[in-house]
Amino acid sequence: MRCIVIDDEPYALDLIKGYVVKTEGLELVASFSSPLKARTFIMENYVDLIFLDINMPEISGIEFLDSLNVRPLVIFTTAHKDYGAMSYEYDAVDYLLKPIKYERFLKAVAKIKEQTKSENHSQKKDSKEVVILKSGTKSYRLSIEEILYAEASGNYVIVYTKFDKIMCQYSMKDFLSLLPADSFVRIHKSFAVSVDKIEIVESDRVTVAKKVLPVGLTYRQAVNHILNKD
């Protein structure tokens, strides 16, 4: 899991960074004493998990979370007991009180692994009829039949369904790996569509749910092949 650590206290920042580095399954991609700089990083880079202090001088950890369009998983790290209830409101994985022991840190990480196993088991049980998509701290269980198309947006994918749109923490490649290969086709570096939802096919575009989407030059052969248009 790609992790960042945000804490304005140098000792606490270094401690959590050290814990992340020596824990299997976690990758430290950045650390910040400023939540504002961290926000810019998250907007430009994919992040799975944030270890987040709450009391900080620029903006609080809570205000920081409120400013994010898509929230990665969060483990709060704080010296104050009073924020425990609030952590539940923000669907935090866990709430670690300073000073944080490594054993307690590992228990918090184990919760994420257990949650992931449960989701993977559920998805395997549902086979190809259902897909579970992660969006920040939430997981959406969708019927594959509902999905119309997907659009790449920076380090995320916006999934358009018959009823809604969901911004998910995947690359387009990873998103497509969750779906039946013969049911979805990538038509452009920024778009992939459900084959069954294509209404009109033209040389350089397709129409899905009355939405006209471009077909990139390098993808036209693949589109023609899957639509039996060779």
C-alpha positions as CSV (number, residue, x, y, z in Angstrom):
1,M,0.0,0.0,0.0
2,R,1.3,3.4,-1.0
3,C,1.4,5.5,2.2
4,I,2.0,9.1,3.3
5,V,2.6,10.5,6.8
6,I,1.4,13.9,7.9
7,D,2.4,15.3,11.2
8,D,3.8,18.7,12.3
9,E,5.8,17.2,15.1
10,P,9.2,16.1,13.8
11,Y,9.6,13.3,16.3
12,A,6.2,11.8,15.6
13,L,6.7,12.2,11.9
14,D,10.0,10.3,12.0
15,L,8.6,7.6,14.2
16,I,5.6,6.8,11.9
17,K,7.9,7.0,8.9
18,G,10.2,4.4,10.5
19,Y,7.2,2.1,11.3
20,V,6.0,2.3,7.7
21,V,9.4,1.5,6.2
22,K,9.9,-1.6,8.3
23,T,6.4,-3.0,7.8
24,E,5.8,-5.5,5.0
25,G,3.1,-4.5,2.6
26,L,3.5,-0.7,3.2
27,E,5.5,1.7,0.9
28,L,6.4,5.1,2.2
29,V,6.0,7.4,-0.8
30,A,6.1,10.8,1.0
31,S,5.9,12.6,4.3
32,F,4.8,16.1,5.2
33,S,4.8,18.5,8.2
34,S,2.4,20.6,6.2
35,P,-1.1,19.3,5.3
36,L,-1.4,21.9,2.5
37,K,1.6,20.4,0.8
38,A,0.2,17.0,1.3
39,R,-3.0,17.9,-0.3
40,T,-1.2,19.0,-3.5
41,F,0.7,15.7,-3.5
42,I,-2.5,13.7,-3.2
43,M,-4.1,15.5,-6.1
44,E,-1.2,14.6,-8.3
45,N,-0.3,11.1,-7.0
46,Y,-2.0,7.9,-6.1
47,V,-2.1,7.2,-2.4
48,D,-3.7,4.2,-0.6
49,L,-3.3,5.2,3.0
50,I,-2.6,8.3,5.1
51,F,-1.3,8.3,8.7
52,L,-2.7,11.7,9.8
53,D,-2.2,13.9,12.8
54,I,-5.3,15.9,13.8
55,N,-4.0,18.9,15.7
56,M,-1.8,20.9,13.2
57,P,-1.3,24.7,13.0
58,E,-2.2,25.4,9.3
59,I,-5.4,23.3,9.1
60,S,-6.5,20.4,11.3
61,G,-6.4,16.8,10.0
62,I,-10.2,16.9,9.9
63,E,-10.2,20.1,7.8
64,F,-7.7,18.5,5.6
65,L,-9.9,15.4,5.0
66,D,-12.9,17.7,4.3
67,S,-10.9,19.4,1.5
68,L,-10.2,16.1,-0.4
69,N,-12.5,15.1,-3.3
70,V,-11.5,11.5,-2.9
71,R,-10.2,10.2,0.5
72,P,-7.6,7.5,0.8
73,L,-7.8,5.2,3.8
74,V,-6.9,7.1,7.0
75,I,-5.4,6.1,10.3
76,F,-5.4,9.0,12.7
77,T,-2.4,9.6,14.9
78,T,-2.9,12.1,17.8
79,A,-2.1,12.8,21.4
80,H,-5.7,13.7,22.2
81,K,-8.3,11.2,23.3
82,D,-11.2,13.5,22.5
83,Y,-11.3,12.8,18.8
84,G,-12.1,9.1,19.0
85,A,-15.8,9.6,18.2
86,M,-15.0,11.9,15.3
87,S,-12.7,9.2,13.8
88,Y,-15.8,7.0,13.3
89,E,-17.6,9.7,11.5
90,Y,-14.8,9.9,9.0
91,D,-14.6,6.1,8.6
92,A,-11.0,6.0,9.8
93,V,-9.4,2.6,9.8
94,D,-8.1,3.2,13.3
95,Y,-7.2,5.9,15.9
96,L,-3.7,5.7,17.4
97,L,-2.9,7.6,20.6
98,K,0.6,9.0,21.0
99,P,3.1,7.8,22.0
100,I,2.4,5.0,19.5
101,K,4.0,1.6,20.1
102,Y,4.9,-0.5,17.1
103,E,2.7,-3.4,18.2
104,R,-0.3,-1.0,18.2
105,F,0.7,0.3,14.8
106,L,0.7,-3.3,13.4
107,K,-2.8,-3.9,14.8
108,A,-4.1,-0.9,12.8
109,V,-2.4,-2.1,9.6
110,A,-3.8,-5.6,10.2
111,K,-7.3,-4.2,10.1
112,I,-6.7,-3.0,6.6
113,K,-5.4,-6.4,5.5
114,E,-8.4,-8.1,7.0
115,Q,-10.8,-5.7,5.3
116,T,-9.0,-6.3,1.9
117,K,-9.3,-10.1,2.3
118,S,-13.0,-9.8,3.1
119,E,-13.6,-7.7,0.0
120,N,-11.5,-10.0,-2.2
121,H,-13.5,-13.0,-0.9
122,S,-16.8,-11.3,-1.6
123,Q,-15.7,-10.4,-5.1
124,K,-14.6,-13.9,-5.8
125,K,-17.9,-15.3,-4.5
126,D,-19.8,-12.9,-6.7
127,S,-17.7,-14.0,-9.8
128,K,-18.1,-11.9,-12.9
129,E,-21.6,-10.5,-12.1
130,V,-20.5,-8.0,-9.4
131,V,-17.4,-5.9,-8.9
132,I,-16.3,-4.1,-5.7
133,L,-14.8,-0.7,-6.3
134,K,-12.9,1.4,-3.8
135,S,-13.5,5.1,-3.5
136,G,-11.6,6.6,-0.6
137,T,-12.7,4.9,2.6
138,K,-15.8,3.5,0.9
139,S,-16.3,0.3,-1.1
140,Y,-19.1,0.1,-3.7
141,R,-20.6,-3.2,-4.7
142,L,-21.8,-2.8,-8.3
143,S,-23.5,-5.0,-10.8
144,I,-21.2,-5.1,-13.8
145,E,-24.4,-4.6,-15.9
146,E,-24.7,-1.1,-14.4
147,I,-21.4,0.2,-15.7
148,L,-21.6,2.2,-18.9
149,Y,-18.0,3.5,-19.3
150,A,-15.0,4.7,-17.4
151,E,-12.9,7.9,-17.7
152,A,-9.3,8.3,-16.5
153,S,-8.7,11.4,-14.4
154,G,-5.2,11.8,-13.3
155,N,-4.4,9.0,-10.9
156,Y,-8.1,8.0,-10.6
157,V,-10.8,6.5,-12.7
158,I,-14.4,8.0,-12.9
159,V,-16.8,5.1,-13.3
160,Y,-20.1,6.1,-14.9
161,T,-23.1,3.9,-14.2
162,K,-26.8,4.1,-15.2
163,F,-27.5,6.0,-12.1
164,D,-24.4,7.7,-10.8
165,K,-20.6,8.3,-11.2
166,I,-17.9,7.1,-8.8
167,M,-14.3,8.3,-8.5
168,C,-12.1,5.3,-7.7
169,Q,-8.5,4.9,-6.7
170,Y,-7.3,2.9,-9.7
171,S,-5.4,3.3,-12.9
172,M,-7.4,2.5,-16.0
173,K,-5.3,-0.7,-16.4
174,D,-6.1,-1.9,-12.8
175,F,-9.7,-1.0,-13.2
176,L,-10.1,-3.1,-16.3
177,S,-8.3,-6.0,-14.7
178,L,-11.3,-6.3,-12.3
179,L,-13.8,-6.7,-15.2
180,P,-14.5,-9.5,-17.7
181,A,-12.1,-9.0,-20.6
182,D,-14.6,-9.7,-23.3
183,S,-17.2,-7.2,-21.9
184,F,-15.2,-4.0,-21.8
185,V,-12.9,-2.4,-24.3
186,R,-10.4,0.5,-24.0
187,I,-11.2,2.9,-26.8
188,H,-8.8,5.7,-25.9
189,K,-6.1,6.5,-23.3
190,S,-8.8,8.2,-21.2
191,F,-11.8,6.0,-21.9
192,A,-13.0,2.4,-21.7
193,V,-16.6,1.3,-22.4
194,S,-18.9,-1.6,-21.8
195,V,-19.3,-3.4,-25.2
196,D,-23.0,-4.1,-24.6
197,K,-23.7,-0.4,-24.0
198,I,-22.2,0.9,-27.3
199,E,-25.1,2.3,-29.4
200,I,-23.3,3.8,-32.4
201,V,-19.8,3.0,-33.8
202,E,-18.1,5.4,-36.1
203,S,-14.5,5.5,-37.4
204,D,-13.2,7.8,-34.6
205,R,-15.9,7.7,-32.0
206,V,-18.6,5.6,-30.3
207,T,-21.8,6.6,-28.5
208,V,-22.7,5.2,-25.1
209,A,-25.9,6.2,-23.3
210,K,-26.1,9.1,-25.8
211,K,-22.6,10.2,-24.8
212,V,-20.1,10.6,-27.7
213,L,-16.7,9.3,-26.7
214,P,-13.5,9.4,-28.8
215,V,-11.8,6.4,-30.2
216,G,-8.0,6.8,-30.2
217,L,-6.1,5.8,-33.4
218,T,-4.0,3.2,-31.6
219,Y,-7.2,1.6,-30.1
220,R,-9.2,1.3,-33.3
221,Q,-8.0,-2.2,-34.3
222,A,-8.9,-3.5,-30.8
223,V,-12.3,-1.9,-30.9
224,N,-13.0,-3.3,-34.3
225,H,-11.9,-6.7,-33.2
226,I,-14.0,-7.0,-30.1
227,L,-17.0,-5.7,-32.0
228,N,-16.4,-8.2,-34.8
229,K,-16.0,-5.3,-37.3
230,D,-12.7,-6.5,-38.9
